Every structure is written in structure tokens, then in C-alpha cells.
Amino acid sequence: MKALVWEAARTMTLREEPAPAAAADEIVLRVAYAGICGSELSGYLGHNALRQPPLIMGHEFAGEIVELGALVPEFKPNLTTGSLVTVNPLWYCGDCEFCAAGLNQLCGNRRLIGANRPGAFAEYVCAPAKLALPLPDGMDARIGALTEPVGCAVRIGELAGDVADADCLIIGAGPIGLLSLQMLQYQGAARVFIAEIDAARLAMGEALGGIPIQASALDTVEMVREATDGAGVAVSLDAVGSALTREQCVAATKASGRLILSGLHEESSAMPVAAMIRSEITAVGSFAYTPANFARALELLAAGAIRLDPWVHEAPLDEGGTWFERLIEAPGDVSKVLLRPTPL
């Protein structure tokens, strides 16, 4: 099969690789669409210890089942060859305390498709059958491939809690920021401010109903404080992950408010902890999604409640390396790039 292989920092090569075969509890998909994730951009640059070259990345995907492992019909009878599915790429053991609590994304034995095993930037991908969800009738695989990032937004909304009639702030209008904006709106937030330095990305956030703050020209904290009569927001989300954006979120969050950290741009940074203590601000990390969050994401996509169109760009697999470079240098008005190994 053809596969896009990450070989070294800033080096992607389209080459022939052996096609996968399903183990007894696995399925093989013919990949229809595979999205490029921000975590993969850091991997591509060589800044992510989870990913080691050579590697076929790709963990946001949907496609057609072409092979079932021998045991699959017994424990997952809703999976059949020819079915369109998406796959939760986070394998979990199912036996540890976190899995028992439904927090499977925190499983100490977790393995990620596209990092710990070959991913979907290829014509075919093999995946554990227990992680596959059939697409609802009539759903295009193009939409199904967005389930994974939407799952991240569902988890962020869950961690945000009751935001009905409350003001919120998101810093960063990348895919997770844009999806989380819609999730907070769906949960009834009064206003969601969205701060971004890239004008094209900020325009997407405004088009989705966010109150835009041009972070390269305006003081984000000052703008939020003025708009909230000095109080600050009930919930802030840092979808960037720099020392500056983390500090800004703390400063823009009201006393007893909640800060959600999802951006991973910097591995570590100083935080204004004294201010958090004095204002009793709760800070929580948001890593991924529970299986329930992932299933809910598919439901929201099917209902048309959350979207990234009309800013989704499709590209053939052989243009993957070019798109990695563009997303790093100047993404512009692109909310998500979906690579097409084998269009349906």
C-alpha cells in the first residue's frame, strides 16, 4: 500500500509499505479521510517524545471495513465488511482503575494509533475492533473523520461544567479552539470570547459566533476584563499552551472560576500560582476524551450541532508533507486538513 511515512524532523515521504492484516480482535479499514492533528505537527518537527520515526502517523480517520478478525463477529456483531466506521485511536486495557471509572483515556497502558502503532496516513489501517463505531446512516466518511477532535471538545465541555449564561474565554482558534467554542455555546454559554493572533483563524472563530480578540494588537486580559465589568470569565480555555497564554487565562478568569489547559505548545512553563490561590481558581488539564465523549461527538456531528466547514481542506495523501509545512508556517483560513488516501 501507499503510506506517508515520517522519517525525520520535517521529512515526510510517500512510499510503499506492507498492507496490514487483522489479528483476531482487529479490523482493517480502507482509509477514506485522515485528519492532521496539532500534536502531529509537533511530532513532525521532532518535538514530541511520543512519536519516533519512521512512523505512519494519523489518528483522526474514517473509512470502510475491508477485513474482520476471526473473533470480531462474536463481540462486535455491528461491524461488517463494507461498513463505514470511525475509530477511537486510544487503545485502553479495560482492567485498570481508570478504565473502571470510565476514564479510559488515562489508562496507564494506553496506546495511540499513529504513535505506538501505524496510523491512517496510508491506504489501509489496522485497528482494534472494540474501538470502532459505525457511522450513522447517511453520514459521509469526511464528517466521520472529524469525530476524534470533536471528542476532545466534548471532554473540554464536560470539564467546563455548567456554563449556562456564563461568559467564557478561549485562547487559540485552531481546530480544538473552534470546536470548543461551539461546545460551550451548545451548553448555553452567554458569551465566548476567542483570542487569536492569526487574522484568518480569528475570522473563523467570529463566523462561528465567538467574540473576537485580535491578540497581536489588543490586550486579551484587558479586553475581557472590560467586557465583564472587571469580573473576568467563569471558564477559560488555553488551546495554545505557551507561558503567555496560560498566564493570560489565569488573569482573565474570575475568582472561583475554572481554567482548562489543553494546549501543549510548551512542555512546561511558569504559572501565576499565587494569583490562582488568592482567587481560588481551579485549573484542570484536558488530555483527550472518554469513550462516552467519543460516542457523543459522533452524535453531535450527525445532528449538525458542531462543524469545521466551510474551512475543511481535502488533499491527496502525496501532498501531506506540503500541508504539514503550511500548517506550521501559515495555516490561514484552514480549520482542518483531511488527507485522502483512497477516496470513497
N, C-alpha and C positions, 0 to 999 in steps of 0.2 A: 504494500500500500504506500501511498504518498503521505509523508508526515513532515511537519515543520518542526525541526529539531533545534533547540537552543544549545549551542556548542560552547560558547564562552561569552563573556560580557559583551553586549551589543553585537552578537553574532547569531543570526538565525539562518538556517539552511533548509531548503526543501529537498528531501532525499527519500529514497526507497527504504522502507523498514518492513520487517516481517509483520504480517497481519496477525492480530491476536486471536486466540481460541478460548472459548469459555470453559472454565472449570465447572464442577458440578453445580455450584451455587451462584453462578455468574451468568451474565448475558453479554452479547456483543452487539453493539449498535453501529449502523451506518450513520455517521455524523452528518446532520443537516446544517447546523449552525453551532458555532462555538465562540463565546464572547471573550474579549480581552479584559482582564481584571487589573485594577491598580496594583495589587500585590504582585502580579506577574511582571509589571513594569519594573518594580524594584528588583525582582529576580533577574530580569533581563540585563539590568545594569550591574548585577553581581553583588547586590546589597542585601540579599535575603538568604539567610543560612539554611532555610527550609528546603531550598531548591539547589540542586547540584547538577552541573552539566556532565555529560549530554543528557538532555531531558526533553520529552514531548510534554509541553505544558497544556493547559486548557481544562478548566473545571466548571465552566458555565456552559452547558450544552444541552442539546436535544437532538433526537434522531430516531431512526427506525430500527426495531429489533430484527436482527438477521440470524441470530443463533441463541438458543436457550441451553443452559447447562442441564444435565440429566435430572437434577433434583428440583429444578425451578417449578415445573408444573405442580409439584406437590405442595410447596409452601407459598407460591405466588401465582395462583391459577389465573389471575387477571392479566398476566403478561403472556403475550403470544407473538410469534414471528409476524412481522408486518405492522405491529402496533407502534404508534408514535409515543415516545416517553421522554421525560427529563429525568435527571439523576441527581440526588443529593450527593455531592462528591466527598462528603466527610464520612468515611467508614468509622464505625464505633463498635466496641466489643459487645455491648448489651448486658454485661455482667457486673460492672463496677458500680460504686455508689452514685456516681454522676449519671450513668445510664439509668439506674433505678429511679433516680429523681426526675428523669425526663430531660436532663441537661447533657444530652449525648455529645454535644459539641465540645464539652470539657473533658471527655473521656481521655484518660492518660494513655490509652493505646490507640488513639485516633490516627487515621492515615488519610491523606488527601489525594484524590485522583488529580493527576497533573503535577504532583510534587513527589509523593512517595511511591507512585506508580505512574505508568504512561497515561497521558491525558488525551484530550479531544481535539488537539490541533493536528488532526490526522483524518484519513478517510474512515477509519474504524477505531472504536474504543471499547475496551472490556471493562465491565463494572459489576460490583456485587448486586445481585438481583434484588436484595432486600432494600436497596436504596432507590430503586426506580419507581416513578409514579407515571401512570398512563396520562397522556394529555386529554383534557375534556374533549368531547365530540366537537369537531369543527375548529378546534384551536390549531393554528399554524405552528409548526416547529420553531419558526422565527420568534414567536411570542413565548413559547415554552422555554427557549434558551435563556430568557430573562429571569427565570424563577429563582436562580441562586442569588443574584444581587437583590432581588425583591425580598427574599428571605432575610437578608441582612437588615433591610429596612423594617421588616415586620418585627424582628427582635429589638431593634432600636425603639420602635414604638411601644413594645411591651415594657422595656426598661424605663421609658419615659413615664409610664403610668397614666394617671388621669390628667389629661391636658385640656379637657373641655373648657372653653372660654379663657384659656390661659395664653400668654404670649411666650413664644419660643424663639430661639436663635440657632441657626446652622451656619457654621463657617466652613466653606468649601462647597462649590457647586459641581463637583464631579458626579458620577453616577450614584454613589451612595448618598451624597447630599441631596440630589434631586429626588431620589426615591423616598428618602426620609422626610423631606418636605411634604410630599404627598401623603405619607403615612400619618404625620402629625395633623395635617389638615383633615384626613379621613376620621381621625379620632376627636375632631372637634376643636382644635386649637383656634384661638381668636385671631392671632396674627403670627406668622412665621417670618422672621427676618432672615435673609440669606446674604452672607458676605462672601465676596469673591474678588480676586484681582483681575482675572481674565474676563474682559467685557463680553465676549461671546457666550461664555458659560453663565455669566451673571444674567444675561438676557434670557437664557433658557429658564433659569430659576424664576425670573419675573413673569415669564409667559405661563408658568405653572401656578402662579398665584402668590409667590413669595414677595416680600417687601425687600427690594434690592438695596444693598450697601456696597458701593464701589470701594473695596478695601484698599486699593492703591492710592486713592485720592481722599478718602474720608476716614475719620477715626471711628472704627467699628463700635467700640465701647461707648464713646460719647454719643453716637447716633442712637444706640439702643437705649441708653440712659435717658436721653432727652425724650424719646418717643414713649417711654414708660414712666414719665414724671419722676425720674430718678430711681425708681424701684429696681429695675432690671427684669430679666425674664425668668419664668418659672423653670424652664428647661433649656439648656444649651447643649449643642452637639458640635464637637470638634471632629470634622470629617477630613481634616488635613493631617494633623499630627506633628506640628512644629512647636518649639518652645513658645513662640509668639502667639500662635492660635490657641494653645492651651491656656496661656495666661489671659488672653482676651476673653475666653469663655468664662473663666473664674470671675473676672472683673465685671462681666455683663450679667451675671446670674444673681438674682435677688437672694436675700437671706432666706435660709431653709430651702433653697432651690436645688435643682439636680443638674449635674454636669455629666454628660455621656461622652466617653472617649472612644472613638473608633478609628481615627486616622493613625497611620503607622509610619509617617514620613521620617521621624526621628525615633530611634530606639529608646532614648532616654532624654530627659530634659528637666530643668528646674521647674518647680511649681510653687506658686504663692500660697504655701500651706497655711501660714498664719492667717491670711485673709479668709481662707476656707474654714478654718477653725472658728474664727470670730463670727462668721456668718452662718455657721453650721450648714455648709454646702456639702451635699452628698456627691461624691464622684464615683462613677461606675464604668468599667470597661465593657465594650460590646465587641465580641470577637466574631461570632458567626450567627448561628440560628439553631434552634431545636428542630427535630423532625416535624413537630407540630407547626412551628413557624414556617418551615419549608412548604408544607402542605397548604397552609393558609395563603402563602404567596401565590401559589398556583390558582387558588380560588379567586384572589383579588385580580389577577391578570385575566382570568376567564370572564370576570364581571366587568372588566374595563375600568376598574376603580383606580388603577395605577399604571403609568406608562412612561416610556422614554421616547416614543415617537413624537414629532417627526424628525428627531435628531439622531436616529439609529442609522449607522452606515454599514452596508454589507460590502464585503470584499472577498475575492478568491483567496484560497489558502496561500498561494505563492506570493501574495502581497503582504503577508503577515509581518515580515521584518520591517517593511517600509512603514506600516501602520504603528508598530511599536515605537519607531523613531519619532513619528509625528505626534503621537500621544505624549511622549516625553517632552518634546520641544515646544509644540504649539497645537494643542488639541482643537482649539476653536469651537465651533458650534456642533460638536460631535458628542452625543451623550453615551454612546456605546458603539463599539465596532464588533460586528459579528462576522467571523470568518466562515466561508462556505467551502468545506472540503468536497462534499458531494451533495449539491442541491437536490431537494425532493421535487 
